Amino acid sequence: MGKVIRTSASRIPVFPEPLRNPSENRSPADHTDHYNPAKSLVSTGQEPFDKDGTPLFQGSIIFCNGYLSDPVKNIGANANAIMDFNPDEDRWYVFRGANADESNPADDEDIFTPGELNGRLPEAQREDPKQADRLMQLNRGGFTKENIKQMIWAKDPRPVFSYGPAEWSWGYWNMKSNQYNGTNTYASYFNAQGNEYFINGSHGLGSGAAHRIDHGVLQGYRWAATSWGILDRKSFDGVSDPAFKEILKGYTPPYRPVTVLGHSQGCACAAGVVLGILNYAAKLGWEQVPVNILFLSPNQPVGLTGEEYQNFLAWKKDYLQVDKTVLTLWNKDPAKNARSYIDGLAGLFNETYNKLRHEEGIYEHLKKITGNWEAYKSRSVQFDFTNDRGDPVIRCGDIPGISSACDPRGDCTLLSFEVYPLGTDLEKTVASKADKKQFLVYDVDGQTHLGYLFLPPFIANRRIEFDDWEEQVWTDYEVLVMDYARSFLRYLKLKHYYAAACGRGFDPGAVTSLNATLKGLYVKKLKEVASSLSGLYQRFFAPAVGTRKMDLHTVVYCNYIASLVDYAALQEADLYAHFSPVPLLTNRKILDDWNYERDTIGVTTNIWERILKVGGKKFYRVEKKRIENDKHDRYIYERLDFRNDSEAIKKETCSQKKSIPTSAGDTDYINNLIKKYSKK
């Protein structure tokens, strides 16, 4: 190719203007070192192509984190939950904490860029897990020595009570359990090495998916306007010099594909980010954009309202009676220690606030505001364990219509387990009974049949945790849920004994959360809990015994607390299922016991391999091999060689089969949303 001569006529502008922070007088791109290749080309003279003038293929990847739940570093958001404030409202009394900014949805602080990442964690040091860990310790918030010194001597408590900038972003996805290679697994696979962006998708307990999608639209539009660096179609088409135009292909969407990945609350944010990017591209005249979309453990995949919501509350409050807050500590079995059972404290089932009730989930809102739902969902893949049903993250599950790399059929049901006493009509009570694994539940004597336990397929049964760098296998989920089923069915039977003996029902309100926590430290050792039901009946409840009602109450009281203690451990395990796709993406043990008849995917190597099996053919990328000789056995893929890979790049960029029409994001609803914010 001939040499490109730059003149003032060849300087191509980037339109439209990015969303502006109304409090700023400077360009929003100035807050950090945004990589803007178009600006590099037309203004600085840098060469965004190889020596032969070949246009470069460079992907970008955006990670949208979920709720930042640390009680110290996000103390404001936790205060909102306790005081029953709606975190989605932009009110003076609602704490922001570490959540996304509601007053300025396109706030610079909610976008962490490659320049900022390299400034805090240089790429060369991120490649070594031990060095990455050392740097992360220096960049994290909380009660570290340095942060405490600053709080005391500089009288600045903010580092203690906040996340470090690299911690909420890069640190959310990278940790010892994945050798600090979480984001690089995705980035290297999608040809986006060195182009990792992070958008804050944390909004707080009670936030609605529809709101987070709208918020993500603005964040995605701002990212595209400040960091994507594509040219407008009219200017590109107007270039007459063939050599220069060939180079400029490097600034068109086919050569700048975008991958957007969300986890938990961040899935709704990611869904909106995609629409914001599509809207920006539409304004630049592009009709198709290559986008890959991945959802991990989607929070609020569909709405929860009406009869379904009322039935859910009845199951939790009236049947299981778990509207409490219980901490379990100092158990020999670490799987029995729990601090996430906060149902009562957070008012999760309080019908005054209805924090878990939402008219629209991701599915309903996307279908309403997206211009082409069929195209949108065709570019998406999701993964969510079917026991990702912890109370604080209800509801979780699969987004209807989107390919699932976990349960091939998709599952957005509400319960991670079902437990019923003897005498229950199971055929009428248990939905899709044939698809579920059934267990018989026996009393502590191992002989007395108490009832039935049902689990869905495709659960996170293996519990893989890390003590420093050492991998540990904790108690399986099936064991924990069986322990709870036994405790609950014992409590249920004892309630019936109590009602028959006393002429009134047992009041669970007599058990406070504090009492349950304190007595829970030793309740399992009490004879009232360790003895069989038949023994307890003969000792306390048989008509001829004549036991005082207070003693009868104590027996039921202790067994109720025992069931709450086991439920606390189960909540921790449910939340493990929710978070594990992030730290254990490539772990080889987490799926090693899967053997489900209807698993049409058929891959049990790890979560990542299942995602590749489902999405490999639909993902827009230039295929590169995995580096096999990595000493940490990480999933890292080779970088593009633009000369040797030129044919593969040309083949991928010439096809539009893996693109989304920008009309999907160019709708009246989305345009009005952007316009409304721009006028603020």
C-alpha positions as CSV (number, residue, x, y, z in Angstrom):
1,M,0.0,0.0,0.0
2,G,1.0,3.5,-0.6
3,K,2.0,6.0,2.1
4,V,-0.9,7.9,3.6
5,I,-0.6,11.7,3.4
6,R,-2.5,13.4,6.2
7,T,-4.1,16.8,5.5
8,S,-6.7,18.8,7.3
9,A,-9.2,17.4,5.0
10,S,-8.5,13.8,6.1
11,R,-9.1,14.6,9.8
12,I,-12.4,12.8,10.5
13,P,-14.5,13.9,13.5
14,V,-16.1,11.5,16.0
15,F,-19.8,12.2,16.6
16,P,-22.0,12.7,18.5
17,E,-20.7,14.4,21.6
18,P,-20.5,12.2,24.7
19,L,-22.9,12.6,27.6
20,R,-21.5,15.3,29.8
21,N,-21.3,15.6,33.5
22,P,-23.3,18.8,34.2
23,S,-20.9,19.7,37.0
24,E,-17.8,19.6,34.8
25,N,-16.4,22.2,32.4
26,R,-13.9,19.7,31.0
27,S,-14.4,16.9,28.6
28,P,-15.5,13.7,30.2
29,A,-12.7,11.9,28.5
30,D,-10.2,13.9,30.4
31,H,-10.8,12.2,33.7
32,T,-8.3,9.5,32.8
33,D,-6.2,8.2,30.0
34,H,-9.0,6.9,27.7
35,Y,-7.7,5.1,24.7
36,N,-9.2,6.9,21.7
37,P,-7.7,5.4,18.6
38,A,-9.5,7.8,16.2
39,K,-8.0,10.7,18.1
40,S,-4.6,9.1,17.8
41,L,-4.9,8.7,14.1
42,V,-6.2,12.1,13.1
43,S,-4.5,14.3,15.7
44,T,-1.3,12.8,17.0
45,G,0.1,11.0,14.0
46,Q,0.3,7.6,15.7
47,E,0.0,4.6,13.4
48,P,-2.9,2.4,14.3
49,F,-1.8,-0.2,11.7
50,D,1.2,-2.3,10.9
51,K,4.0,-1.3,8.6
52,D,2.2,-2.6,5.6
53,G,-0.8,-0.4,6.3
54,T,-3.1,-3.3,7.4
55,P,-6.0,-2.1,9.6
56,L,-5.8,-3.4,13.1
57,F,-8.4,-5.7,14.7
58,Q,-8.8,-4.7,18.4
59,G,-11.7,-5.8,20.6
60,S,-12.9,-4.1,23.8
61,I,-14.4,-5.9,26.8
62,I,-16.6,-4.3,29.5
63,F,-17.1,-5.9,32.8
64,C,-20.2,-4.9,34.9
65,N,-19.9,-6.1,38.5
66,G,-22.7,-7.0,40.8
67,Y,-23.6,-5.7,44.2
68,L,-20.5,-4.7,46.3
69,S,-21.6,-6.3,49.5
70,D,-18.8,-5.8,52.0
71,P,-20.5,-4.4,55.2
72,V,-17.6,-2.1,55.9
73,K,-16.5,-0.9,52.5
74,N,-20.1,-0.3,51.3
75,I,-21.5,0.7,54.7
76,G,-23.8,3.3,53.1
77,A,-25.6,0.7,50.9
78,N,-26.0,-1.6,53.8
79,A,-27.5,1.2,55.8
80,N,-30.0,1.7,53.1
81,A,-31.1,-1.9,53.4
82,I,-31.4,-1.7,57.1
83,M,-33.3,1.6,57.0
84,D,-35.5,0.4,54.1
85,F,-34.4,3.1,51.7
86,N,-34.9,2.4,48.0
87,P,-31.3,2.6,46.5
88,D,-32.6,3.5,43.0
89,E,-34.0,6.8,44.2
90,D,-31.9,9.9,43.9
91,R,-32.8,11.4,47.3
92,W,-30.7,13.3,49.7
93,Y,-31.2,10.7,52.5
94,V,-30.2,7.7,50.4
95,F,-26.6,6.7,50.8
96,R,-24.5,6.1,47.8
97,G,-21.8,4.0,49.4
98,A,-19.9,2.1,46.7
99,N,-22.9,1.9,44.5
100,A,-23.4,3.5,41.1
101,D,-24.2,7.2,41.2
102,E,-27.9,7.8,40.9
103,S,-27.6,11.6,40.6
104,N,-25.2,11.3,37.7
105,P,-25.6,7.9,35.9
106,A,-22.6,8.5,33.6
107,D,-20.3,9.5,36.5
108,D,-16.6,9.1,35.7
109,E,-16.0,7.3,39.0
110,D,-18.3,4.4,37.8
111,I,-16.1,3.7,34.8
112,F,-12.6,2.2,35.4
113,T,-10.4,2.3,32.3
114,P,-7.3,0.4,31.0
115,G,-5.2,3.5,31.6
116,E,-6.3,3.6,35.3
117,L,-5.8,-0.1,35.6
118,N,-2.3,0.0,34.2
119,G,-1.5,3.0,36.5
120,R,-2.4,1.0,39.6
121,L,-1.6,-2.5,38.5
122,P,0.9,-2.6,35.6
123,E,0.1,-5.3,33.0
124,A,3.5,-7.0,33.5
125,Q,2.9,-7.4,37.2
126,R,-0.8,-8.5,36.7
127,E,0.6,-11.5,34.7
128,D,2.2,-12.9,37.8
129,P,-0.4,-14.1,40.4
130,K,1.9,-13.4,43.4
131,Q,2.7,-9.9,42.2
132,A,-0.9,-9.2,41.4
133,D,-1.9,-10.3,44.9
134,R,0.7,-8.0,46.5
135,L,-0.5,-5.0,44.5
136,M,-4.1,-5.8,45.2
137,Q,-3.4,-5.7,49.0
138,L,-1.9,-2.2,48.5
139,N,-5.0,-1.1,46.6
140,R,-7.8,-2.4,48.7
141,G,-10.0,-0.6,51.2
142,G,-11.0,-1.8,54.7
143,F,-9.0,-2.2,57.9
144,T,-5.5,-2.5,56.4
145,K,-2.5,-1.0,58.3
146,E,-2.0,1.8,55.8
147,N,-5.7,2.7,55.8
148,I,-5.9,2.7,59.6
149,K,-2.8,5.0,59.7
150,Q,-4.4,7.4,57.3
151,M,-7.6,7.4,59.3
152,I,-5.7,8.2,62.6
153,W,-3.0,10.5,61.5
154,A,-4.6,12.2,58.5
155,K,-8.0,12.0,60.0
156,D,-9.4,10.6,56.8
157,P,-11.5,7.5,57.3
158,R,-12.5,7.1,53.6
159,P,-9.9,4.5,52.7
160,V,-11.2,2.3,55.5
161,F,-14.9,2.6,54.6
162,S,-14.6,2.3,50.8
163,Y,-13.4,0.1,48.1
164,G,-10.1,0.9,46.3
165,P,-10.7,1.9,42.7
166,A,-8.9,-1.2,41.4
167,E,-10.6,-3.3,44.0
168,W,-14.3,-2.8,43.1
169,S,-13.4,-3.1,39.4
170,W,-10.6,-5.4,38.5
171,G,-10.5,-7.0,41.9
172,Y,-14.2,-8.1,41.7
173,W,-13.2,-10.5,38.9
174,N,-9.7,-11.5,39.8
175,M,-8.5,-13.3,43.0
176,K,-6.4,-16.1,44.2
177,S,-9.0,-18.7,43.3
178,N,-8.6,-17.9,39.6
179,Q,-4.9,-17.0,39.8
180,Y,-5.8,-13.4,39.1
181,N,-6.7,-14.3,35.6
182,G,-10.5,-13.9,35.6
183,T,-10.7,-10.9,33.3
184,N,-7.8,-12.0,31.1
185,T,-9.5,-15.3,30.3
186,Y,-12.3,-13.3,28.7
187,A,-10.1,-10.5,27.3
188,S,-7.6,-12.8,25.6
189,Y,-10.3,-15.1,24.2
190,F,-12.2,-12.1,22.7
191,N,-9.1,-10.4,21.3
192,A,-9.3,-7.6,23.8
193,Q,-6.0,-7.9,25.7
194,G,-5.1,-4.5,27.2
195,N,-8.6,-3.2,26.5
196,E,-10.5,-4.1,29.7
197,Y,-13.0,-1.6,31.0
198,F,-15.1,-1.8,34.1
199,I,-18.5,-0.3,34.8
200,N,-20.0,-0.2,38.3
201,G,-23.2,-2.3,38.3
202,S,-23.7,-2.3,42.0
203,H,-27.0,-0.6,43.1
204,G,-28.0,-2.1,46.4
205,L,-30.6,-4.4,47.9
206,G,-34.1,-3.7,46.5
207,S,-32.9,-2.2,43.3
208,G,-35.0,-3.0,40.2
209,A,-33.6,-4.6,37.0
210,A,-35.5,-2.1,34.8
211,H,-33.8,0.8,36.6
212,R,-30.4,-0.8,36.2
213,I,-30.9,-1.4,32.5
214,D,-31.8,2.3,32.0
215,H,-28.8,3.3,34.1
216,G,-26.6,1.0,32.0
217,V,-27.9,2.6,28.7
218,L,-26.4,5.9,29.8
219,Q,-23.2,4.3,31.0
220,G,-22.8,2.4,27.7
221,Y,-23.5,5.5,25.6
222,R,-20.9,7.5,27.5
223,W,-18.3,4.7,27.2
224,A,-18.9,4.5,23.5
225,A,-18.6,8.3,23.0
226,T,-15.4,8.6,25.1
227,S,-13.5,5.3,24.6
228,W,-14.7,3.2,21.7
229,G,-13.0,5.4,19.0
230,I,-15.1,4.5,15.9
231,L,-15.6,6.9,13.0
232,D,-19.0,8.0,11.7
233,R,-20.1,6.1,8.7
234,K,-20.7,9.1,6.4
235,S,-17.1,10.3,6.9
236,F,-15.7,6.9,6.4
237,D,-17.7,6.3,3.2
238,G,-16.5,9.7,1.9
239,V,-12.8,8.9,2.0
240,S,-11.7,8.5,-1.6
241,D,-8.1,7.4,-1.1
242,P,-8.2,3.5,-1.2
243,A,-5.1,3.1,0.9
244,F,-6.3,5.5,3.6
245,K,-9.7,3.9,3.6
246,E,-8.2,0.5,4.1
247,I,-6.4,1.8,7.2
248,L,-9.6,3.5,8.5
249,K,-11.3,0.2,8.6
250,G,-9.5,-0.2,11.9
251,Y,-11.9,2.5,13.2
252,T,-15.1,0.8,12.1
253,P,-17.3,-1.5,14.2
254,P,-16.3,-4.8,12.5
255,Y,-12.7,-4.1,13.5
256,R,-13.6,-2.9,17.0
257,P,-16.0,-5.6,18.4
258,V,-17.3,-5.2,21.9
259,T,-17.9,-7.9,24.5
260,V,-20.1,-7.0,27.5
261,L,-20.1,-9.2,30.5
262,G,-22.3,-8.8,33.7
263,H,-22.6,-10.7,36.9
264,S,-25.6,-10.6,39.3
265,Q,-27.0,-7.0,39.5
266,G,-24.4,-6.2,36.8
267,C,-26.3,-8.3,34.3
268,A,-29.1,-5.7,34.0
269,C,-26.4,-3.0,33.8
270,A,-24.6,-4.9,31.1
271,A,-27.9,-5.4,29.1
272,G,-28.3,-1.6,29.2
273,V,-24.7,-0.9,28.3
274,V,-25.1,-2.9,25.1
275,L,-28.2,-0.8,24.1
276,G,-26.3,2.5,24.8
277,I,-23.4,1.3,22.6
278,L,-25.9,0.4,19.8
279,N,-27.6,3.8,20.1
280,Y,-24.3,5.6,19.8
281,A,-23.4,3.5,16.7
282,A,-26.8,4.2,15.2
283,K,-26.2,8.0,15.6
284,L,-22.9,7.6,13.7
285,G,-24.8,5.9,10.8
286,W,-23.7,2.3,11.4
287,E,-26.4,-0.3,10.8
288,Q,-24.7,-3.3,12.3
289,V,-22.3,-3.8,15.3
290,P,-20.6,-7.0,16.4
291,V,-21.3,-7.5,20.1
292,N,-20.9,-10.5,22.4
293,I,-23.0,-10.5,25.5
294,L,-22.5,-12.8,28.6
295,F,-24.6,-13.0,31.7
296,L,-23.4,-14.7,34.9
297,S,-26.0,-15.4,37.6
298,P,-28.5,-12.9,36.4
299,N,-30.4,-11.1,39.2
300,Q,-34.1,-10.5,38.4
301,P,-34.1,-12.3,35.1
302,V,-37.9,-11.9,35.1
303,G,-40.3,-10.0,37.3
304,L,-41.6,-11.3,40.7
305,T,-45.1,-10.1,41.4
306,G,-48.8,-11.0,41.9
307,E,-49.7,-14.5,43.0
308,E,-46.2,-15.9,42.4
309,Y,-44.8,-13.3,44.8
310,Q,-47.5,-14.0,47.5
311,N,-46.8,-17.7,47.2
312,F,-43.1,-17.1,47.6
313,L,-43.7,-15.1,50.8
314,A,-46.0,-17.7,52.2
315,W,-43.3,-20.4,51.6
316,K,-40.6,-18.4,53.4
317,K,-42.6,-16.7,56.1
318,D,-45.4,-19.1,56.9
319,Y,-44.1,-22.5,56.0
320,L,-40.3,-22.4,56.5
321,Q,-40.6,-19.5,59.0
322,V,-37.2,-18.1,58.1
323,D,-37.9,-14.4,58.4
324,K,-34.9,-14.0,60.8
325,T,-31.3,-12.9,60.9
326,V,-28.9,-15.5,62.3
327,L,-25.1,-15.6,62.4
328,T,-23.4,-18.9,62.9
329,L,-19.8,-18.9,64.1
330,W,-16.9,-21.1,65.3
331,N,-18.1,-24.4,63.9
332,K,-15.5,-27.0,63.1
333,D,-17.1,-27.5,59.7
334,P,-16.4,-24.2,57.9
335,A,-19.4,-24.7,55.6
336,K,-21.6,-24.3,58.7
337,N,-20.3,-20.8,59.5
338,A,-22.6,-18.2,58.0
339,R,-23.0,-14.4,58.1
340,S,-25.2,-13.9,55.1
341,Y,-28.5,-14.9,56.6
342,I,-29.9,-11.4,57.0
343,D,-33.6,-11.8,56.0
344,G,-35.0,-10.2,59.1
345,L,-32.5,-7.4,59.4
346,A,-32.9,-6.4,55.8
347,G,-36.7,-6.8,55.9
348,L,-36.6,-9.0,52.8
349,F,-40.1,-10.3,53.3
350,N,-41.7,-7.2,54.8
351,E,-44.8,-6.3,52.7
352,T,-44.6,-2.7,53.7
353,Y,-41.5,-2.3,51.5
354,N,-41.7,-5.3,49.1
355,K,-38.0,-5.2,48.3
356,L,-38.2,-8.4,46.3
357,R,-41.3,-7.6,44.3
358,H,-40.7,-6.2,40.9
359,E,-43.1,-5.8,38.0
360,E,-40.4,-6.1,35.4
361,G,-37.2,-8.1,35.3
362,I,-34.5,-8.1,32.6
363,Y,-36.6,-10.0,30.2
364,E,-39.7,-7.9,30.4
365,H,-37.9,-4.6,30.2
366,L,-35.6,-5.6,27.4
367,K,-38.5,-6.8,25.3
368,K,-40.2,-3.5,25.9
369,I,-37.4,-1.1,25.1
370,T,-35.3,-3.1,22.6
371,G,-35.9,-2.6,18.9
372,N,-35.0,-6.1,17.9
373,W,-35.2,-8.6,20.8
374,E,-34.6,-11.6,18.5
375,A,-31.3,-10.2,17.3
376,Y,-30.3,-9.2,20.8
377,K,-30.9,-12.5,22.5
378,S,-29.1,-14.3,19.6
379,R,-25.8,-12.6,20.6
380,S,-26.2,-13.6,24.3
381,V,-25.1,-16.5,26.5
382,Q,-25.8,-17.0,30.2
383,F,-24.8,-19.3,33.1
384,D,-26.5,-19.7,36.4
385,F,-26.6,-22.6,38.8
386,T,-30.1,-23.7,39.6
387,N,-29.5,-23.4,43.4
388,D,-28.5,-19.8,43.0
389,R,-31.5,-18.8,45.0
390,G,-30.2,-17.2,48.2
391,D,-32.8,-14.9,49.8
392,P,-30.8,-11.6,49.4
393,V,-30.4,-12.1,45.6
394,I,-34.0,-13.4,44.9
395,R,-34.9,-13.7,42.2
396,C,-32.1,-15.2,40.2
397,G,-32.1,-17.6,37.3
398,D,-32.0,-17.7,33.5
399,I,-33.3,-14.9,31.2
400,P,-36.0,-16.6,29.0
401,G,-35.0,-17.0,25.4
402,I,-31.2,-16.7,26.0
403,S,-29.0,-19.7,25.5
404,S,-28.0,-21.2,28.9
405,A,-24.6,-22.9,29.4
406,C,-25.9,-24.4,32.7
407,D,-29.3,-25.9,32.4
408,P,-29.9,-26.2,28.6
409,R,-33.6,-25.7,29.1
410,G,-33.2,-22.6,31.2
411,D,-34.5,-22.3,34.8
412,C,-35.8,-19.2,36.5
413,T,-37.8,-20.9,39.3
414,L,-37.7,-19.5,42.7
415,L,-36.6,-22.3,45.0
416,S,-33.2,-24.1,45.3
417,F,-34.8,-27.0,47.2
418,E,-38.3,-28.2,48.2
419,V,-39.0,-30.1,51.4
420,Y,-42.3,-31.8,52.4
421,P,-43.5,-34.0,55.3
422,L,-44.9,-37.5,55.0
423,G,-48.5,-37.5,53.7
424,T,-47.9,-34.8,51.1
425,D,-49.4,-35.4,47.7
426,L,-46.2,-35.1,45.8
427,E,-47.7,-35.4,42.3
428,K,-49.9,-32.4,42.9
429,T,-47.4,-30.4,45.0
430,V,-44.0,-30.7,43.2
431,A,-43.8,-29.1,39.8
432,S,-41.7,-31.0,37.2
433,K,-41.2,-33.7,39.8
434,A,-39.7,-36.1,37.2
435,D,-36.9,-33.7,36.5
436,K,-35.8,-33.3,40.1
437,K,-33.6,-35.4,42.3
438,Q,-35.6,-36.9,45.2
439,F,-34.3,-37.8,48.6
440,L,-35.9,-39.5,51.6
441,V,-35.4,-37.6,54.8
442,Y,-34.8,-39.6,58.0
443,D,-34.6,-38.5,61.6
444,V,-31.4,-38.5,63.6
445,D,-31.9,-42.2,64.4
446,G,-31.5,-43.0,60.7
447,Q,-34.7,-45.1,60.7
448,T,-37.8,-42.8,61.2
449,H,-38.9,-41.5,57.8
450,L,-39.8,-37.8,58.1
451,G,-40.5,-36.7,54.5
452,Y,-39.1,-35.8,51.2
453,L,-36.5,-33.5,49.7
454,F,-36.3,-32.4,46.1
455,L,-33.4,-30.7,44.3
456,P,-33.3,-29.4,40.7
457,P,-30.6,-30.6,38.3
458,F,-27.5,-28.5,37.5
459,I,-26.8,-27.3,41.0
460,A,-23.4,-26.1,42.4
461,N,-23.0,-29.1,44.7
462,R,-19.2,-29.1,45.0
463,R,-18.0,-26.4,47.5
464,I,-14.6,-25.2,46.5
465,E,-13.0,-22.6,48.8
466,F,-9.5,-21.2,49.2
467,D,-7.4,-20.7,52.3
468,D,-4.8,-18.3,51.0
469,W,-3.5,-20.1,47.9
470,E,-4.6,-23.6,49.0
471,E,-7.7,-25.1,47.4
472,Q,-10.1,-26.8,49.8
473,V,-13.2,-28.9,49.2
474,W,-15.9,-28.1,51.8
475,T,-19.1,-30.0,52.6
476,D,-21.3,-30.6,49.5
477,Y,-24.6,-28.8,49.0
478,E,-26.6,-32.0,49.1
479,V,-25.3,-32.7,52.7
480,L,-26.1,-29.2,53.9
481,V,-29.6,-29.2,52.4
482,M,-30.3,-32.6,53.9
483,D,-29.2,-31.4,57.3
484,Y,-31.7,-28.5,57.0
485,A,-34.5,-30.7,55.7
486,R,-34.1,-33.0,58.7
487,S,-34.0,-30.1,61.2
488,F,-37.0,-28.4,59.5
489,L,-39.2,-31.6,59.4
490,R,-38.3,-32.3,63.0
491,Y,-39.4,-28.8,64.0
492,L,-42.6,-29.2,61.9
493,K,-43.5,-32.5,63.6
494,L,-42.8,-31.0,67.1
495,K,-45.1,-28.1,66.3
496,H,-47.9,-30.6,65.7
497,Y,-47.1,-32.3,69.0
498,Y,-47.1,-29.0,70.8
499,A,-50.4,-27.9,69.3
500,A,-52.0,-31.2,70.3
501,A,-50.7,-31.0,73.8
502,C,-51.2,-27.3,74.5
503,G,-54.3,-26.5,72.4
504,R,-52.4,-23.6,70.7
505,G,-49.8,-23.2,68.0
506,F,-46.1,-22.5,68.6
507,D,-45.3,-18.8,68.0
508,P,-42.0,-18.5,66.1
509,G,-42.0,-14.8,67.0
510,A,-40.9,-15.9,70.5
511,V,-37.5,-16.6,69.0
512,T,-35.6,-13.4,68.3
513,S,-32.7,-13.2,65.9
514,L,-30.4,-12.4,68.8
515,N,-31.6,-15.4,70.8
516,A,-31.2,-17.6,67.7
517,T,-27.7,-16.4,67.1
518,L,-26.5,-16.9,70.7
519,K,-28.3,-20.2,71.4
520,G,-27.3,-21.4,68.0
521,L,-23.7,-21.5,69.2
522,Y,-24.5,-24.7,71.2
523,V,-28.1,-25.7,70.4
524,K,-27.0,-28.8,68.4
525,K,-25.4,-30.3,71.5
526,L,-28.6,-30.1,73.6
527,K,-30.6,-33.4,74.2
528,E,-33.7,-31.7,73.0
529,V,-32.1,-31.5,69.6
530,A,-29.8,-34.5,69.5
531,S,-32.5,-37.0,70.6
532,S,-34.8,-38.7,68.2
533,L,-38.4,-37.6,67.7
534,S,-39.7,-40.8,69.1
535,G,-37.6,-40.3,72.2
536,L,-38.8,-36.7,72.6
537,Y,-42.4,-37.7,72.2
538,Q,-42.2,-40.3,74.9
539,R,-40.3,-38.0,77.2
540,F,-42.3,-34.8,76.8
541,F,-45.4,-35.1,74.6
542,A,-47.1,-38.4,75.4
543,P,-50.4,-37.8,77.1
544,A,-49.5,-39.8,80.2
545,V,-46.3,-37.8,80.8
546,G,-48.0,-34.5,81.9
547,T,-45.0,-32.3,81.0
548,R,-45.2,-28.6,81.8
549,K,-46.2,-26.4,78.8
550,M,-43.1,-24.3,79.4
551,D,-40.9,-27.4,78.9
552,L,-42.8,-28.4,75.8
553,H,-42.2,-24.9,74.5
554,T,-38.5,-25.2,75.2
555,V,-38.2,-28.4,73.1
556,V,-39.9,-26.8,70.1
557,Y,-38.0,-23.5,70.7
558,C,-34.6,-25.3,70.5
559,N,-35.4,-27.4,67.5
560,Y,-36.7,-24.2,65.7
561,I,-33.4,-22.5,66.4
562,A,-31.5,-25.7,65.2
563,S,-33.4,-25.4,61.9
564,L,-32.5,-21.7,61.5
565,V,-28.9,-22.5,62.1
566,D,-28.9,-25.1,59.3
567,Y,-30.8,-22.6,57.1
568,A,-28.1,-20.1,57.7
569,A,-25.5,-22.5,56.3
570,L,-27.7,-23.3,53.4
571,Q,-28.1,-19.6,52.6
572,E,-24.3,-19.3,52.5
573,A,-24.2,-22.2,50.1
574,D,-26.9,-20.7,47.9
575,L,-24.9,-17.5,47.7
576,Y,-21.8,-19.5,46.9
577,A,-23.7,-20.8,43.9
578,H,-24.5,-17.2,43.0
579,F,-20.9,-15.9,43.2
580,S,-18.9,-19.0,42.1
581,P,-19.1,-18.4,38.3
582,V,-16.8,-15.4,38.9
583,P,-13.9,-16.9,41.0
584,L,-14.3,-20.5,39.9
585,L,-14.9,-20.0,36.2
586,T,-12.1,-22.4,35.1
587,N,-12.0,-24.6,38.3
588,R,-12.0,-28.3,37.3
589,K,-13.6,-29.6,40.4
590,I,-16.8,-27.6,40.7
591,L,-18.7,-29.7,38.0
592,D,-16.9,-33.0,38.4
593,D,-19.9,-34.8,39.9
594,W,-22.4,-33.7,37.2
595,N,-24.1,-36.5,35.4
596,Y,-27.6,-35.3,34.3
597,E,-29.6,-37.2,31.7
598,R,-30.8,-34.1,30.0
599,D,-27.5,-32.4,29.8
600,T,-27.3,-31.8,26.1
601,I,-24.2,-29.7,26.5
602,G,-22.2,-32.6,27.9
603,V,-19.2,-30.7,29.1
604,T,-18.2,-31.0,32.8
605,T,-14.6,-29.7,32.6
606,N,-15.5,-26.4,34.1
607,I,-17.9,-23.5,33.7
608,W,-15.8,-21.7,31.0
609,E,-15.7,-24.8,28.8
610,R,-19.5,-25.0,28.9
611,I,-19.8,-21.4,28.0
612,L,-17.5,-22.0,25.0
613,K,-19.5,-25.1,24.0
614,V,-22.8,-23.0,23.9
615,G,-21.4,-19.7,22.6
616,G,-18.4,-20.6,20.6
617,K,-20.0,-20.5,17.2
618,K,-22.0,-17.4,17.9
619,F,-19.1,-15.4,19.4
620,Y,-17.5,-12.7,17.2
621,R,-13.8,-13.1,17.5
622,V,-10.7,-14.2,15.5
623,E,-9.9,-17.6,16.8
624,K,-6.6,-18.0,18.6
625,K,-5.3,-21.1,20.5
626,R,-5.0,-21.4,24.2
627,I,-1.5,-21.2,25.5
628,E,-1.0,-24.7,26.8
629,N,2.3,-24.4,28.7
630,D,1.2,-21.8,31.3
631,K,2.7,-22.9,34.6
632,H,-0.4,-21.9,36.5
633,D,-2.7,-23.8,34.1
634,R,-4.7,-20.6,33.3
635,Y,-6.8,-20.0,30.3
636,I,-4.8,-17.5,28.3
637,Y,-5.2,-17.2,24.5
638,E,-2.6,-16.1,22.0
639,R,-2.5,-12.5,20.8
640,L,-3.4,-11.7,17.2
641,D,-0.6,-11.6,14.7
642,F,-2.0,-9.2,12.2
643,R,0.1,-10.4,9.3
644,N,-0.4,-14.1,9.8
645,D,-4.0,-13.7,10.9
646,S,-5.0,-11.3,8.1
647,E,-7.2,-13.8,6.3
648,A,-9.0,-14.9,9.4
649,I,-9.6,-11.2,10.3
650,K,-10.9,-10.5,6.8
651,K,-13.3,-13.4,7.0
652,E,-14.7,-12.4,10.3
653,T,-15.1,-8.7,9.5
654,C,-16.8,-9.3,6.2
655,S,-19.6,-11.3,7.7
656,Q,-22.6,-9.7,9.5
657,K,-24.0,-12.9,10.8
658,K,-22.6,-12.2,14.3
659,S,-23.7,-8.6,14.5
660,I,-26.7,-6.8,16.0
661,P,-28.7,-4.2,14.0
662,T,-28.2,-0.9,15.7
663,S,-31.9,-0.4,15.4
664,A,-32.1,-2.6,18.5
665,G,-30.8,0.4,20.5
666,D,-32.3,3.2,18.4
667,T,-35.8,3.3,19.9
668,D,-37.9,6.1,21.1
669,Y,-37.6,4.9,24.7
670,I,-33.8,4.8,24.6
671,N,-33.5,8.1,22.7
672,N,-35.7,9.8,25.2
673,L,-33.7,8.4,28.1
674,I,-30.5,9.8,26.7
675,K,-32.1,13.1,25.7
676,K,-33.6,13.5,29.2
677,Y,-30.2,13.0,30.8
678,S,-28.4,15.3,28.4
679,K,-30.7,18.1,29.3
680,K,-30.0,17.9,33.0
